[in-house]
Amino acid sequence: MGEATIQKNSITEGVIWKQLLRFFIPILLGTFFQQLYNTVDAVVVGQFLGKQALAAVGGGTGTVINLLIGFFTGLSAGATVVISQHFGARDDEKISKSIHTAFALSIAGAIAITAIGLLTSEMLLVAIGTPDDILPLAIRYINIYFAGSVFVVVYNMGAGVFRAIGDSRSPFLFLMAGCVTNIVLDLLFVGGFGMGVEGAAYATVISQAVSVLLVVITLRRKKDATRLEFRLIRFDLPLLRNMLIIGIPAGIQSIMYTISNLIIQASINSFGTDTAAAWAAYSKLDQCYWMIVNAFGLAITTFVGQNFGAGRIDRARKGVKVCLAMASGTTIFLTAIYLLYGNYGLLLFTTDRAVIDIGVDIIMQIAPWFISFVPIELLSGAIRGAGKSFVPTVILIFGVCVLRIIWILIVPFIMPTLFGVLASYPITWVISALLFLIYYAKGDIYGERKRRVTA
């Protein structure tokens, strides 16, 4: 690989906060445009088609989609870590082989997700108690989405490849192009042609295809070890094994996390269509915060991965501290915005007074606890960047998933209110955050004690 490429994309040198910020901002903007895909669907559908259609394309439908897409996102995280470590070590041969292995994995994953999604989506929507007046719309929307899920899967892997080599700007530009396409097609298909929720689904799939096309074209034009060659797309078994060791636990974690959310969605659906629509609208606002903290998590994963691969452990540790401070300050600011102005955000999706009132109650109960999620996202990302995935998965499965499921199975029977359901979020966040802080402080994350013993 040319030295100029290393210097341009490497984050193993320079002022840490500047490097993190330069890497974080394009990730954040890219994630913002990715979230806009479904948010635009929700805004257009809610305004043109009403609250039943809004609930059909948000809330439980999004949770079912995340159940399958999220598992592959975990696998792609494993590929990102492996590529970033080889990039930090400047190993051209393994960089190339790991990128082509990653794309082979994305193709296989896309086939599996499409088949499983089309076979199980209706069953899952029924299982979470999707209201009868919403179910037919939700089924039509989700089936189109899964039929085109290959574009989601391949894009996520491609974006992970770019982040692994220190380029977070390109995925942002690709998503921006896709999002503009989505907005235009949403207004055309839903508002102009009257295609209903199917129009929103087609708009999303086509716009994601645009992003994938840009990913492939850009990688094909590379002149170094990161160039994508179709004839080289195949599994390198040792590299695939390393990706799966990191990625499978992350994928399982995502599934467990989504299952717990499905159970919560079922509890929320039991309160009726107004509450389901309020939760769908809140979920879109909620995603604006999660995309920010998730962008910090992605940034620190690549930062630690490259510096770990380069043997710069002290720099990796300092980067984690700096990133925690940046994410915490951002969270405090955004929490205040949610609490003061969240009701105006809800108006983007619906003008129904009952739905807005419920949405405001949801914001007031959950937003003050956002700060407790910062160490969960960042420390789990840092630990994975160092090549360790098992313990973060165990912590999240226990702290976020198992405890949340236990809570939902017990507390709502004692306290049969929306507050009783929503309280599961802050309780499990606080417990998980404490477990991550303890493990990061006491565990041999970077293998330093092991190296000392071996020496």
N, C-alpha and C positions, 0 to 999 in steps of 0.2 A: 504494500500500500504506500502511496506517495506520502512523504513527510508533511506536505501542505495539507492533506486531508486530515492527518492525525492532529495537527496543530489547530485546524479549524474546528473540529468537532470534539476533541478531547476535553474533559472537565476534570482532569487530574492536575491542572495548573491554574494559577490565578487566584484572585480574591474570592473566598468561598461564597459570601452572600451575593456577590455580583454574578458569579457563575450559576448559582442556584436560581437567581431571579431571571437571568437571561434564558435559562432552560425552562423555568417554570411558566413564564408568561405565554410562550407559544403553546405549551401543553394546556394551560388554562383556556386560552382562546379556542384551541382546537376542541377541547372537551365541551366548551360552551356551545360551539356550533353543532357538536354531536348531540347534545341534549336538545338543541333547537329542533332537531328532526321531529321528535315526538311532541315537543311543546307546541310547535307550529300546528301540527295535526290537531292537538287539543284545542288551541285557540280557534282555528278555523271551524272545526267540527262543533265546538261549543256554541259559537256565535251563529253559525248557519243552520245547524241541525238540532240543537237543544241539549238538555242535561242528560237524557238517556244516551245519546250518542257520545257525549263527553265521557260519561262513566265507562262506555264500551271501549274507548281507545286509550283510557288511562287506568289508574288504579290496579285492579286485579289482572287486566290484560297485560299491562307492563310487567307485573310480577311473574306471570307465567312465561313471558318472553325471556325475562332475566334468568329464569330457572335453567333454561337450556343454553342460552347465549353466554350466561355467566360462567358456566363450567369451562367453555372453550376459552373465555377471557383469562381464566386461571391458567390454562395450558399455555396460552400465548405469553403470560407473564414469565413462565419458566423459560421460554425461548428468549425473551428479552434479557433476562439475567445472564444466561449462557453467552449470548452474543456480546453483551456489554463487557463481560469479564475478558473474553478473548480480544475485544477491541482495546481494552485497557492494557492488555499484555502485548498488543501489536502483533498478533499471530495471524497473518494473512490467510493461510490455508484453512485454519479452523473458523475464521470469520466467514469465509465463502461457504464452507460446508454447513455451518450452523444456520446461515440464512436460507440456503436451499432446503435443508431439513425442516426448517420452520414453515416454509411454504408448502412442503409436502404434507406436513401435519395439518395445516389450515385447510387444504383441499379434502383430506380424509375427514376432518372434523365437520366441514360444511355439509358433506354428504350425509353424515350421521345425524346432524342436527335437523336438517330438512326432513328426513324420514321420520325421526322421533317426534318432531314438532307437529307434523301433519297428522300423525296417528294418535297423539295424546292430548292435543290442545283442547278439544271439546270436553274430554273427560276431566281435565284439570280445572277448566272454567266452572264446570258443574260442581266439582268437589269443593271449591272454595265458596260455593253458595252465591254465584253471580245471579242477581235478581232476574226474574223471568222476562221482564220488559227490556233487559239489556242483553241477555244471552245471545239471541240471533245475530245482533249487530257485532258483538264481540267475536263470535265465531268467524264471521265473514272477514273481519279485519285481521285477525290473528293468522288465519290460514294463508292469506295473501302474503303477510309478513314472513312467515316461515318458508313459503315457496321461494322467496327471494333472499333467504338468510345467508346464502353463500357469499353475498356481497358484504354483509356485516362481518362475517367470520374472516374473510380474506383481508378486508380493510384493517380490522383490529390487529391481525398479525403483521401486516405491512407497516402500520403505524408503530407497532412495537419494535420492528427492525430499525426504523429511523431513529426512534428514541434511544435504542441501545447504542447506536453509533454517535450519539450526541447531537442529533438533528431533530429538534422538536418543532422547528419552523415549518418544514414541509408538510407534516400531517395537518397542521393548522390550515395551511393554504388549501389542501385537498378538501378538508371538511367545509371550509368557507364556500368553496365552489359547489359542493354538494348541497349545502344548506340553502344557498340562493336558488338552486334548482328546485329544492323541495318547496320553498315558499311560493315560487311561481306556479309549480304544478298543483299544489294544494288549492290555491285560489282558482286555478283553471278547472281542475277536475271536480272539486267540491262546490265552489261558488259559481263557476261558469257552466259546467256540463251537468251539474246536479247528480254526480255519481255516488253521493253519500259517503259512508265510512270506507267503502271499497276505494273510492277516489283518493282518500287520505293514505290508505295503505299502498296503493300503486305509486303515489308521489314519493313516498318514503323509499320504497325499493329502487325506483329509477334513480333517485338522487344518490343513494348509496352506491349504485353501480358507477356513477360518474366519479365518485371518490376513489373507488377501486381502480378504475381505468387510469387515473392520474398517478396512483401509487406505482402501478406496473410500468407505465411509461417512464417515470422518473428513475426507477431502479434499473430499467433496461439501458438508460443513457449513461449510467455510471461507468467510469473508466478504471476502477480499482477493484479491490477484493469484495466490495459491496454490490457489484453489478449482478443483476438477476439474469440468469441464463435458463431458459425453459428446459433445455436438454439436461441440465444438472439438477433439476428438482427431483430429489429422491431422499430416502432416509439414510443418514449415517448413524448406524445403531448406537455407538458410544455417545454421540452427541444427543441423539433422541432420548437415550436413557437419562442423561443429565437433565434434559428439559423436562422429562416426565417426573423425575424425582422432585423437582421444584414445583412443576406445574400441576400435577395431579392433586397434591394436598390443597393447593390454592383453589383448584376447581371444585373439589369436594367441599371446601369451606364455603364457596359461593353457593353451591347447591343447598347446603344446610342453612345458610343465611336466608336464601330465598324461600325455603320451606317454612322457616319460622315466620317470614313475612306473609306467606300464603295463609298460614293459620291465623295471623292477625287480620289479614284481609277478610277471611271468612267471618271473624268476629265483627269487623266493621260493617260488612254487608248485612249482618243481622239487624242493624239499626235502620235499614231502609235505603231507598234510592237517594234521598237528600244527603245522607251521611256518606254514602258511597261516592257521590259526585263531589262532595266537599273534600273527601280524602284524595280523590283523583286530582282536583285542582291544587290542593296543598302539596301533593307529591311533586307536581311540576315546579312549584316554588322551592320546595325542599331540595330538588335536584340542583338548583342554582348554588346552594351551599356545598352540597356533596361533590359537585364537580370541582370546586375550588380546593377542598381538602384532599380530594383524590388526585388533583394535579400536583399538590405538594408531595403526596405519597409516591406518585410516578417519578417525580424529579429526584427524590432521595433514593429511590431504588436504583436508578441509573447512576446517580452520583456515587453511591456506595459500591455498586457493581464495578464501575470503571476503576475507582481508586483501590478497591480490593484486588482486582486483577493486576493493577500496577504495583501492588505491595505497599500502598500508602495508607496504612491503617489509621495513623493519627489524624490524617486529613479526613478520612471517612467519619471518624468519631466527631470531629469538630463540625463537619457538615450536618450531622444529625442534630446537634445542639442548636446550630444556627437555624435550621429548617423548622425545628420545634418552636422556636421563638417567633419566627415569621408567621407560621400557621396559627399560633395562639393569638397573636395580635390581630390578624385578619379575622379570626373567628369572633373575637369580642366585638369588633366593629360591625360585622355583619349581623350578629345576634341583635344588636340595638336596632339596626335597620328593619329586621323582621318584626320585632316587637312593636315598633312605632308605625311602620307603614305596610305591614303585611296585608291588611285589608284591601289596600289599593291593588296589590298584586293579584288578589283573588278575582278582582273585577275583570282581569284579562280573559278569564275563562267562563265566567257566568255573571249574570245580573240578578239571579234568583236570590232574594234576601235570606231565605232560610238556609240555603247552601252556604252563603257568605258568612253568616253568623256561626255556623258549625265550623267552618274553615278557620275563622279567627280563634275560636276556642282551641282548636288543634295546635295552631301556631303558638299560643300562649303556654301550652302545656309541654311542648317539645323543644322549641328554639332555645330557651335558657340553658339547656343541657348540651348544646352542640360542642362546647369546649371540652367535654369529657371524651369526645371521639377523636380529638387530635392525636394523642399518644397512640391510640389504636391504629390509625391509618399510617402514621409516619414510622412508628417503631416496627410494625409488621413489614412495611416496605423496606426499611433499612436491613432488617434481618434477612429478608429474601434476597436483597442485593448482595449479601455476603454468602449466598448459596444455601441458606438454611430455610426450609419451608415447613417442616413437620411440627415444631413446637408452636409457631404462630397459628397454624391450623388448629391444633389441639386447644389452644387458648380461646380462639374465636368460636370454635364449635361448642365448647363448654360455656364460655362467658356470654356470647351473644345468642347462640342458637338454642342449646339445651335449656339454659335457664329461662330464656324467653318462652319456649314452648311450655315448660312447666308452669310459668306464670300465667300464660293464657288458658291453660287447662284447669287452673285452680282459682285464681283471683276473680275473674269475671263472674263466677258463680257466687262469690262472697260479695263482690261489688259490681253488680250488673249495669255498669255505666260506661260511657265512652272513655272517661278518665281512667277507669280500672284497666281498660285495654291499653291505652296509650302509655300508662306508667311503666309498661314493660321496657320501653326504650331507654329512659334515663337509668333505670336500675341496672340493666345489663351493660350499658356503656361504662358506667362507673366501675363495676366489678372487672370488666375486661381491661380497662385502662390501667387499673392497679396491677393486674397480673402482668401486663406487658412491661410496665415500668420496673417491676421486680426482676423479670427475666432478663431485660436488657442490661440492668445494672449488675446482676449476679451471674448470668450465663456467659460462657466463653464464645461470644458471638463471632468474633473474628479469628478464632483459633489460636490466640496468643498464648494461653496457658499450655495448650497442646504442643505448640512449637517449642516452648521453654522446656517442657518435660522431655521431648524428643532430643533436644540439643544436649 
